[in-house]
Amino acid sequence: MKLVLLRHGQSEWNKLNLFTGWKDVDLSEKGVEEAKSAGRKLKEAGIEFDIAYTSYLKRAIKTLNIALEEMDSLYIETVKTWRLNERHYGALQGLNKKETAEKYGDEQVHIWRRSFDIAPPLMDKDDENSAHRDKKYRDFPQDVIPDGESLKLTLERTLPFFMDEIGPSLIAGKNVLVAAHGNSLRSITKYIENISDEEITSVEIATGEPIVYTLDENLKIIKKEIL
Ligand SMILES: CC(=O)Oc1ccccc1S(=O)(=O)Nc1cc2c(c(O)c1O)C(=O)c1ccccc1C2=O
């Protein structure tokens, strides 16, 4: 069966090089085009999906819907989960490179860039952008919803969803499409390709380029191709 990973196209804040995290920004024009192009590639590859998974963030949801529309597959079951959200960048959300370096110093930024288990400064729970004040997450236990995540924490809250939901769908023989974000897709990639904690920080998943895994019943890779 097929597992296809698709990182959402460029967002309005990617264009400005701002830390985005859980900020629910829209796709840019370019991002919409990337999603259409990904959908066309998947259609040409002739993959028929049985189920799709995405995050609670519109840049991933719209990427999925645009791609499914290109494949004339908008009818398939789609599951949305916060566990596929991008890494939460805490108080860095909305900052650009200059502001980050000014506020925290180049040295600190340098440490953060390569860290696996260091979280950014946390966002205040009463910040207007806090997930605790966002209706999307109102039904979740408030101690589960993050205010800032290390890469390790992101991987640790995404992987259980893969184990409990996506894996069983694959083992049931379904073709699965996951439209999500750089760090949440790293979690799946890390598991499927058995990548170490050190190496995963340098794995970059390109936007809008479907990664197609053909897996056996033990979720072992038979073939991997990037469309
Ligand atoms: C390419 C680029 O301009 O990245 C930005 C964007 C916004 C702020 C800082 C930068 S940067 O040039 O310092 N590079 C840059 C900076 C950072 C990161 C990163 O992956 C990165 O590429 C992180 O993962 C990261 C993770 C957690 C806290 C801080 C950072 C961080 O400060």
The ligand as an SDF file (V2000), in Angstrom:
LIG
                    3D

 32 35  0  0  0  0  0  0  0  0999 V2000
   16.0300   30.8680    6.8530 C   0  0  0  0  0  0  0  0  0  0  0  0
   15.6390   31.8980    7.8880 C   0  0  0  0  0  0  0  0  0  0  0  0
   15.6510   33.1180    7.7020 O   0  0  0  0  0  0  0  0  0  0  0  0
   15.2770   31.3550    9.0780 O   0  0  0  0  0  0  0  0  0  0  0  0
   14.8820   32.1930   10.0700 C   0  0  0  0  0  0  0  0  0  0  0  0
   13.5520   32.6660   10.1650 C   0  0  0  0  0  0  0  0  0  0  0  0
   13.1440   33.3840   11.2600 C   0  0  0  0  0  0  0  0  0  0  0  0
   14.0460   33.6440   12.2810 C   0  0  0  0  0  0  0  0  0  0  0  0
   15.3620   33.1950   12.2110 C   0  0  0  0  0  0  0  0  0  0  0  0
   15.7910   32.5090   11.0740 C   0  0  0  0  0  0  0  0  0  0  0  0
   17.4380   31.9730   10.9340 S   0  0  0  0  0  0  0  0  0  0  0  0
   18.0140   32.4830    9.7320 O   0  0  0  0  0  0  0  0  0  0  0  0
   18.1250   32.2990   12.1690 O   0  0  0  0  0  0  0  0  0  0  0  0
   17.3930   30.3870   10.7790 N   0  0  0  0  0  0  0  0  0  0  0  0
   16.7700   29.5500   11.6780 C   0  0  0  0  0  0  0  0  0  0  0  0
   16.5420   29.9060   12.9950 C   0  0  0  0  0  0  0  0  0  0  0  0
   15.9190   28.9880   13.8520 C   0  0  0  0  0  0  0  0  0  0  0  0
   15.5490   27.7170   13.3870 C   0  0  0  0  0  0  0  0  0  0  0  0
   15.7940   27.3680   12.0540 C   0  0  0  0  0  0  0  0  0  0  0  0
   15.4510   26.1380   11.5790 O   0  0  0  0  0  0  0  0  0  0  0  0
   16.3870   28.2760   11.2100 C   0  0  0  0  0  0  0  0  0  0  0  0
   16.6120   27.9630    9.8870 O   0  0  0  0  0  0  0  0  0  0  0  0
   14.8840   26.7910   14.2650 C   0  0  0  0  0  0  0  0  0  0  0  0
   14.5580   25.6480   13.8420 O   0  0  0  0  0  0  0  0  0  0  0  0
   14.5720   27.1830   15.6090 C   0  0  0  0  0  0  0  0  0  0  0  0
   13.8910   26.2850   16.4520 C   0  0  0  0  0  0  0  0  0  0  0  0
   13.5550   26.6830   17.7510 C   0  0  0  0  0  0  0  0  0  0  0  0
   13.9070   27.9490   18.2270 C   0  0  0  0  0  0  0  0  0  0  0  0
   14.6130   28.8490   17.3790 C   0  0  0  0  0  0  0  0  0  0  0  0
   14.9450   28.4520   16.0720 C   0  0  0  0  0  0  0  0  0  0  0  0
   15.6520   29.3710   15.2100 C   0  0  0  0  0  0  0  0  0  0  0  0
   15.9960   30.5060   15.6240 O   0  0  0  0  0  0  0  0  0  0  0  0
  1  2  1  0
  2  3  2  0
  2  4  1  0
  4  5  1  0
  5  6  1  0
  5 10  2  0
  6  7  2  0
  7  8  1  0
  8  9  2  0
  9 10  1  0
 10 11  1  0
 11 12  2  0
 11 13  2  0
 11 14  1  0
 14 15  1  0
 15 16  1  0
 15 21  2  0
 16 17  2  0
 17 18  1  0
 17 31  1  0
 18 19  2  0
 18 23  1  0
 19 20  1  0
 19 21  1  0
 21 22  1  0
 23 24  2  0
 23 25  1  0
 25 26  1  0
 25 30  2  0
 26 27  2  0
 27 28  1  0
 28 29  2  0
 29 30  1  0
 30 31  1  0
 31 32  2  0
M  END
$$$$
